[in-house]
Amino acid sequence: MINNHRLENIKQINSPNFNKRPNQAISLIVIHSISLPPGKFNNNHIEKFFTNQLDTSQHPYFKSIKDLKVSAHLLIKRNGMIIQFVPFNQRAWHAGKSNYKGKHNCNDFSIGIELQGDDNTSYELVQYKVLNNVIDLLKSHYPISTIKGHSDISPIRKTDPGPYFKWSKLHAIT
């Protein structure tokens, strides 16, 4: 269930990295992948990153992202656990410079879902199951008409969710 623009019965961690959405309908879901450091999954670095609490001394890669202020609405971890960082009615900072069908700034009209993963690793079956359930819930509450990868809306800058993401495992694509 979605209550007050939040999924019920999941972990909630409030990110400071969001702002008010402009008066636009939520019509797009953007699928991302993230792992911190790249290729490493069994840690809480993503949660720390999305809340501006990442200890940059823990890995050399972290120094390259230390000044970034980003978030997503949801993170689906390798084990299927969902964490929500930003309410759906607010603008999470996940897409960056982006364009879909001539509309710029996809953060304005999209929900960002991060899958814990990378361009070199297959996603877990449980992640697809959870993602499908989340998409069904979102489509029942918001006028979502399209699901795209980050690479579709920012093709020069981004490659995620990557070649190992199996679009055929999503039943809710419209």
Backbone as CSV, one residue per row, in Angstrom:
resi,resn,N_x,N_y,N_z,CA_x,CA_y,CA_z,C_x,C_y,C_z
1,MET,0.831,-1.187,0.000,0.000,0.000,0.000,0.877,1.253,0.000
2,ILE,0.323,2.293,-0.572,0.957,3.604,-0.535,0.090,4.510,0.324
3,ASN,0.708,5.123,1.319,0.003,6.025,2.217,0.824,7.300,2.347
4,ASN,0.205,8.423,2.060,0.883,9.713,2.150,2.162,9.731,1.301
5,HIS,2.073,9.148,0.113,3.159,9.114,-0.872,4.366,8.302,-0.413
6,ARG,4.125,7.361,0.485,5.184,6.458,0.942,4.663,5.025,0.920
7,LEU,5.557,4.094,0.582,5.200,2.687,0.690,5.086,2.326,2.164
8,GLU,4.095,1.535,2.489,3.926,1.089,3.868,4.766,-0.161,4.112
9,ASN,5.127,-0.364,5.360,5.798,-1.586,5.817,7.147,-1.840,5.164
10,ILE,7.866,-0.773,4.860,9.238,-0.897,4.387,10.101,0.063,5.203
11,LYS,11.401,-0.084,5.064,12.324,0.810,5.767,12.286,2.190,5.131
12,GLN,12.190,3.199,5.969,12.193,4.592,5.522,13.450,5.270,6.065
13,ILE,14.230,5.853,5.169,15.385,6.665,5.551,15.227,7.988,4.819
14,ASN,15.075,9.060,5.537,14.830,10.353,4.902,16.116,10.952,4.351
15,SER,16.106,11.207,3.057,17.226,11.895,2.415,16.954,13.395,2.414
16,PRO,17.984,14.202,2.631,17.805,15.650,2.497,17.863,16.102,1.038
17,ASN,18.176,15.179,0.141,18.416,15.521,-1.259,17.138,15.392,-2.092
18,PHE,16.269,16.345,-1.921,15.023,16.404,-2.685,14.507,17.828,-2.593
19,ASN,13.531,18.126,-3.428,12.818,19.396,-3.312,11.420,19.221,-3.878
20,LYS,10.675,20.298,-3.860,9.282,20.258,-4.295,9.209,20.023,-5.799
21,ARG,8.298,19.157,-6.187,8.052,18.935,-7.612,7.318,20.125,-8.192
22,PRO,7.595,20.446,-9.459,6.724,21.418,-10.128,5.353,20.777,-10.342
23,ASN,4.418,21.541,-10.723,3.055,21.048,-10.892,2.948,20.228,-12.177
24,GLN,3.524,19.025,-12.141,3.466,18.099,-13.273,3.053,16.731,-12.760
25,ALA,2.299,16.019,-13.565,1.897,14.667,-13.195,3.108,13.736,-13.237
26,ILE,3.117,12.763,-12.362,4.157,11.733,-12.369,3.783,10.733,-13.457
27,SER,4.553,10.711,-14.529,4.201,9.872,-15.676,5.277,8.858,-16.053
28,LEU,6.418,8.883,-15.381,7.569,8.082,-15.781,8.212,7.435,-14.559
29,ILE,8.625,6.187,-14.719,9.490,5.528,-13.745,10.848,5.364,-14.409
30,VAL,11.901,5.741,-13.697,13.263,5.582,-14.199,13.963,4.517,-13.355
31,ILE,14.479,3.487,-14.054,15.197,2.400,-13.405,16.693,2.703,-13.467
32,HIS,17.342,2.629,-12.320,18.776,2.887,-12.194,19.457,1.656,-11.597
33,SER,20.786,1.683,-11.622,21.560,0.739,-10.818,22.634,1.507,-10.075
34,ILE,22.992,0.985,-8.910,24.027,1.618,-8.094,24.684,0.560,-7.222
35,SER,25.985,0.687,-7.076,26.737,-0.085,-6.091,27.892,0.790,-5.630
36,LEU,28.143,0.763,-4.345,29.213,1.580,-3.769,30.040,0.747,-2.808
37,PRO,31.360,0.707,-3.046,32.028,1.118,-4.276,31.547,0.260,-5.441
38,PRO,31.868,0.658,-6.675,31.391,-0.098,-7.837,31.688,-1.598,-7.707
39,GLY,30.638,-2.390,-7.924,30.769,-3.840,-7.883,30.694,-4.462,-6.502
40,LYS,30.485,-3.665,-5.471,30.396,-4.178,-4.097,28.980,-3.958,-3.574
41,PHE,28.412,-5.010,-2.954,26.996,-4.963,-2.609,26.666,-5.106,-1.124
42,ASN,27.476,-5.763,-0.356,27.101,-6.101,1.022,27.550,-5.034,2.013
43,ASN,26.923,-3.870,1.915,27.274,-2.759,2.796,26.117,-1.757,2.810
44,ASN,26.267,-0.696,3.575,25.223,0.338,3.642,25.700,1.660,3.037
45,HIS,26.654,1.601,2.128,27.216,2.821,1.549,26.194,3.612,0.727
46,ILE,25.274,2.946,0.063,24.263,3.669,-0.720,23.393,4.506,0.216
47,GLU,22.970,3.900,1.307,22.143,4.617,2.269,22.881,5.843,2.809
48,LYS,24.155,5.667,3.093,24.970,6.786,3.588,25.133,7.854,2.505
49,PHE,25.332,7.427,1.274,25.500,8.359,0.158,24.243,9.203,-0.046
50,PHE,23.078,8.573,-0.038,21.822,9.284,-0.269,21.433,10.201,0.893
51,THR,22.109,10.055,2.028,21.828,10.918,3.181,23.014,11.825,3.522
52,ASN,23.952,11.945,2.593,25.132,12.824,2.738,25.988,12.459,3.946
53,GLN,26.055,11.172,4.266,26.826,10.710,5.419,27.924,9.721,5.036
54,LEU,28.260,9.639,3.759,29.254,8.673,3.299,30.646,9.069,3.792
55,ASP,31.311,8.153,4.444,32.676,8.378,4.927,33.629,8.162,3.757
56,THR,34.156,9.241,3.222,34.989,9.156,2.014,36.345,8.512,2.272
57,SER,36.706,8.298,3.516,37.976,7.628,3.809,37.873,6.109,3.676
58,GLN,36.663,5.580,3.501,36.481,4.131,3.460,36.852,3.498,2.123
59,HIS,36.914,4.287,1.056,37.286,3.735,-0.253,37.746,4.877,-1.150
60,PRO,38.785,4.665,-1.953,39.266,5.741,-2.834,38.200,6.284,-3.787
61,TYR,37.302,5.427,-4.263,36.249,5.870,-5.190,35.362,6.939,-4.558
62,PHE,35.153,6.858,-3.278,34.235,7.776,-2.604,34.684,9.232,-2.700
63,LYS,35.962,9.452,-2.866,36.457,10.834,-3.002,35.933,11.482,-4.285
64,SER,35.694,10.664,-5.320,35.208,11.210,-6.598,33.735,11.591,-6.549
65,ILE,33.010,11.117,-5.545,31.575,11.415,-5.450,31.229,12.225,-4.206
66,LYS,32.239,12.666,-3.480,32.001,13.273,-2.166,31.147,14.530,-2.206
67,ASP,31.167,15.263,-3.306,30.404,16.511,-3.377,29.044,16.354,-4.050
68,LEU,28.715,15.150,-4.485,27.425,14.929,-5.148,26.308,14.876,-4.117
69,LYS,25.190,15.459,-4.468,23.983,15.412,-3.641,22.907,14.747,-4.487
70,VAL,22.695,13.468,-4.244,21.749,12.699,-5.049,20.846,11.875,-4.140
71,SER,19.774,11.385,-4.743,18.848,10.511,-4.033,18.023,9.776,-5.074
72,ALA,17.244,8.856,-4.602,16.219,8.204,-5.411,15.010,8.067,-4.503
73,HIS,13.881,7.802,-5.102,12.714,7.545,-4.261,12.890,6.216,-3.529
74,LEU,13.335,5.198,-4.278,13.454,3.859,-3.705,14.785,3.222,-4.066
75,LEU,15.245,2.348,-3.191,16.366,1.448,-3.445,15.866,0.034,-3.209
76,ILE,16.130,-0.854,-4.164,15.830,-2.275,-3.985,17.172,-2.993,-3.899
77,LYS,17.465,-3.516,-2.719,18.747,-4.167,-2.472,18.772,-5.567,-3.093
78,ARG,19.932,-6.199,-3.091,20.121,-7.514,-3.718,19.196,-8.567,-3.113
79,ASN,18.870,-8.439,-1.839,18.002,-9.411,-1.166,16.516,-9.065,-1.283
80,GLY,16.195,-7.998,-2.038,14.807,-7.598,-2.223,14.304,-6.570,-1.227
81,MET,15.114,-6.223,-0.245,14.709,-5.206,0.730,14.527,-3.866,0.027
82,ILE,13.437,-3.175,0.370,13.148,-1.857,-0.197,13.421,-0.801,0.865
83,ILE,14.082,0.263,0.441,14.262,1.431,1.298,13.738,2.637,0.535
84,GLN,12.895,3.427,1.182,12.400,4.662,0.574,13.129,5.844,1.189
85,PHE,13.610,6.739,0.315,14.360,7.913,0.744,13.586,9.216,0.578
86,VAL,12.684,9.258,-0.391,11.963,10.490,-0.718,10.502,10.127,-0.989
87,PRO,9.541,10.872,-0.442,8.131,10.624,-0.776,7.907,10.821,-2.279
88,PHE,6.980,10.085,-2.836,6.761,10.113,-4.288,6.274,11.463,-4.800
89,ASN,5.634,12.241,-3.950,5.143,13.545,-4.410,6.233,14.615,-4.412
90,GLN,7.412,14.269,-3.942,8.548,15.189,-3.959,9.514,14.802,-5.087
91,ARG,10.377,15.722,-5.460,11.330,15.494,-6.549,12.649,14.978,-5.962
92,ALA,12.913,13.692,-6.182,14.215,13.127,-5.822,15.225,13.542,-6.886
93,TRP,16.479,13.508,-6.525,17.546,13.962,-7.430,18.274,12.753,-8.001
94,HIS,17.631,12.064,-8.937,18.161,10.814,-9.476,18.532,10.872,-10.944
95,ALA,17.871,11.668,-11.741,18.056,11.610,-13.192,19.103,12.580,-13.719
96,GLY,19.335,13.669,-13.023,20.285,14.664,-13.516,19.826,15.256,-14.837
97,LYS,20.780,15.674,-15.640,20.452,16.226,-16.958,19.843,15.106,-17.792
98,SER,18.587,15.298,-18.190,17.846,14.210,-18.822,16.756,14.763,-19.728
99,ASN,16.263,13.873,-20.595,15.238,14.259,-21.564,14.456,13.015,-21.938
100,TYR,13.132,13.145,-21.930,12.291,12.060,-22.432,11.176,12.656,-23.277
101,LYS,11.139,12.259,-24.535,10.139,12.739,-25.498,10.065,14.263,-25.524
102,GLY,11.236,14.898,-25.520,11.298,16.351,-25.608,11.089,17.086,-24.302
103,LYS,10.794,16.371,-23.242,10.635,16.996,-21.926,11.945,16.864,-21.158
104,HIS,12.499,17.995,-20.769,13.759,18.013,-20.036,13.515,17.844,-18.539
105,ASN,14.589,17.581,-17.815,14.539,17.472,-16.348,13.540,16.409,-15.894
106,CYS,13.850,15.171,-16.208,12.935,14.071,-15.894,12.635,13.934,-14.404
107,ASN,13.497,14.461,-13.541,13.178,14.434,-12.105,11.838,15.099,-11.812
108,ASP,11.457,16.057,-12.662,10.219,16.805,-12.440,8.972,15.928,-12.527
109,PHE,9.018,14.860,-13.328,7.808,14.072,-13.592,8.040,12.567,-13.469
110,SER,9.083,12.180,-12.741,9.388,10.750,-12.645,9.600,10.304,-11.206
111,ILE,9.542,8.997,-11.051,9.920,8.322,-9.815,11.178,7.528,-10.127
112,GLY,12.205,7.711,-9.313,13.478,7.023,-9.510,13.597,5.811,-8.603
113,ILE,13.873,4.659,-9.227,14.063,3.417,-8.482,15.466,2.899,-8.762
114,GLU,16.262,2.810,-7.722,17.618,2.265,-7.823,17.583,0.782,-7.484
115,LEU,18.221,-0.014,-8.323,18.460,-1.416,-8.013,19.917,-1.543,-7.599
116,GLN,20.170,-2.218,-6.504,21.563,-2.430,-6.127,22.156,-3.401,-7.138
117,GLY,23.080,-2.881,-7.936,23.678,-3.666,-8.999,24.624,-2.805,-9.803
118,ASP,25.100,-3.357,-10.912,26.001,-2.609,-11.779,25.916,-3.154,-13.203
119,ASP,26.727,-2.600,-14.084,26.691,-2.981,-15.499,27.317,-4.342,-15.773
120,ASN,27.929,-4.969,-14.774,28.678,-6.206,-14.994,28.134,-7.407,-14.244
121,THR,26.971,-7.253,-13.623,26.434,-8.301,-12.761,24.943,-8.478,-13.034
122,SER,24.514,-9.730,-13.100,23.085,-10.001,-13.247,22.346,-9.572,-11.984
123,TYR,21.118,-9.156,-12.159,20.274,-8.801,-11.020,19.669,-10.068,-10.437
124,GLU,19.267,-9.990,-9.189,18.669,-11.125,-8.498,17.192,-11.242,-8.871
125,LEU,16.704,-12.468,-8.951,15.297,-12.701,-9.272,14.383,-11.972,-8.289
126,VAL,14.743,-11.965,-7.020,13.914,-11.286,-6.022,13.828,-9.784,-6.309
127,GLN,14.866,-9.203,-6.886,14.806,-7.779,-7.230,13.753,-7.531,-8.308
128,TYR,13.674,-8.415,-9.294,12.644,-8.269,-10.331,11.246,-8.442,-9.740
129,LYS,11.086,-9.419,-8.857,9.774,-9.646,-8.237,9.329,-8.419,-7.445
130,VAL,10.232,-7.894,-6.633,9.909,-6.713,-5.827,9.655,-5.514,-6.734
131,LEU,10.484,-5.343,-7.750,10.304,-4.227,-8.682,8.943,-4.300,-9.361
132,ASN,8.532,-5.470,-9.811,7.213,-5.613,-10.428,6.101,-5.238,-9.461
133,ASN,6.210,-5.681,-8.219,5.188,-5.341,-7.224,5.133,-3.839,-6.978
134,VAL,6.297,-3.217,-6.878,6.357,-1.769,-6.658,5.758,-1.025,-7.847
135,ILE,6.099,-1.447,-9.050,5.559,-0.794,-10.247,4.038,-0.897,-10.266
136,ASP,3.510,-2.064,-9.942,2.049,-2.222,-9.897,1.420,-1.252,-8.898
137,LEU,2.014,-1.141,-7.723,1.494,-0.200,-6.722,1.559,1.238,-7.217
138,LEU,2.699,1.609,-7.786,2.855,2.985,-8.273,1.855,3.301,-9.377
139,LYS,1.648,2.354,-10.285,0.711,2.585,-11.385,-0.729,2.679,-10.889
140,SER,-1.016,2.087,-9.740,-2.378,2.176,-9.199,-2.625,3.514,-8.491
141,HIS,-1.563,4.277,-8.210,-1.698,5.550,-7.499,-1.354,6.780,-8.321
142,TYR,-0.563,6.601,-9.362,-0.081,7.738,-10.153,-0.295,7.442,-11.634
143,PRO,-0.429,8.480,-12.466,-0.703,8.277,-13.901,0.561,7.919,-14.699
144,ILE,1.229,6.861,-14.285,2.478,6.439,-14.925,2.157,5.741,-16.239
145,SER,2.810,6.189,-17.289,2.581,5.603,-18.609,3.819,4.936,-19.183
146,THR,4.991,5.176,-18.588,6.227,4.695,-19.189,7.242,4.307,-18.120
147,ILE,8.032,3.283,-18.445,9.149,2.860,-17.609,10.380,2.837,-18.501
148,LYS,11.415,3.540,-18.087,12.641,3.628,-18.884,13.854,3.462,-17.980
149,GLY,14.973,3.123,-18.593,16.239,3.084,-17.883,16.879,4.457,-17.867
150,HIS,17.782,4.658,-16.924,18.519,5.921,-16.859,19.234,6.169,-18.186
151,SER,19.727,5.100,-18.797,20.422,5.223,-20.080,19.503,5.704,-21.197
152,ASP,18.214,5.508,-21.074,17.256,5.958,-22.097,17.009,7.458,-22.029
153,ILE,17.120,8.028,-20.846,16.828,9.459,-20.688,18.093,10.316,-20.606
154,SER,19.236,9.658,-20.442,20.544,10.343,-20.404,21.577,9.482,-21.131
155,PRO,21.352,9.214,-22.423,22.160,8.203,-23.121,23.640,8.529,-23.266
156,ILE,24.005,9.774,-23.278,25.421,10.124,-23.426,26.155,9.958,-22.097
157,ARG,25.454,10.213,-21.001,26.084,10.202,-19.678,25.982,8.879,-18.939
158,LYS,24.922,8.117,-19.177,24.616,6.990,-18.297,24.432,5.677,-19.056
159,THR,24.749,4.571,-18.390,24.594,3.236,-18.976,23.632,2.360,-18.180
160,ASP,23.216,2.811,-17.011,22.382,1.972,-16.156,20.916,1.969,-16.591
161,PRO,20.229,0.879,-16.350,20.574,-0.227,-15.469,21.528,-1.260,-16.076
162,GLY,21.978,-1.069,-17.298,23.026,-1.895,-17.867,22.538,-3.096,-18.646
163,PRO,23.480,-3.786,-19.299,23.129,-4.896,-20.191,22.607,-6.135,-19.473
164,TYR,22.847,-6.263,-18.184,22.363,-7.429,-17.451,20.949,-7.242,-16.909
165,PHE,20.387,-6.065,-17.106,18.998,-5.862,-16.695,18.091,-6.463,-17.761
166,LYS,17.246,-7.381,-17.360,16.358,-8.100,-18.285,14.981,-7.444,-18.296
167,TRP,14.772,-6.582,-19.284,13.488,-5.891,-19.409,12.337,-6.874,-19.555
168,SER,12.615,-8.046,-20.117,11.558,-9.049,-20.306,11.014,-9.572,-18.976
169,LYS,11.720,-9.351,-17.887,11.244,-9.802,-16.575,10.295,-8.808,-15.918
170,LEU,10.062,-7.686,-16.579,9.078,-6.728,-16.066,7.752,-6.989,-16.759
171,HIS,6.728,-7.264,-15.995,5.414,-7.528,-16.587,4.593,-6.268,-16.750
172,ALA,5.043,-5.161,-16.158,4.202,-3.962,-16.112,4.598,-2.904,-17.131
173,ILE,5.411,-3.259,-18.094,5.829,-2.263,-19.074,4.648,-1.902,-19.966
174,THR,4.480,-0.607,-20.179,3.399,-0.166,-21.067,3.976,0.471,-22.301
